Amino acid sequence: MQFKRRDFIWLQRGALDKAVKDGLAQGIAIGMEQGIEQGIEQGIARGKEEGQLEGKLEAARNMLRDGISAEMVCKYTALSKETVERLRAEL
């Protein structure tokens, strides 16, 4: 009787160890998938922001080349006066 009980406990420990390892592997896989998705979303958002800024900078350069005042460029691009003045100095 004692031998069977010991075997039962040994089998249960093995099953528990396997369940823990499987659960850990599954948790890691889910975490990695969520991390990748979050990284993609952040990358897309950052790309949009950078694209919008680049568009504003290009519009500001064109406006300055056409002789539009820095104040008007700031008004229509929502860029800071410092940024517009820096762009003007680069032209």
PyMOL commands that set and color helices and strands:
alter all, ss='L'
color gray80, all
select helices_A, chain A and resi 2-65+70-77+81-90
alter helices_A, ss='H'
color red, helices_A
deselect
rebuild
show_as cartoon
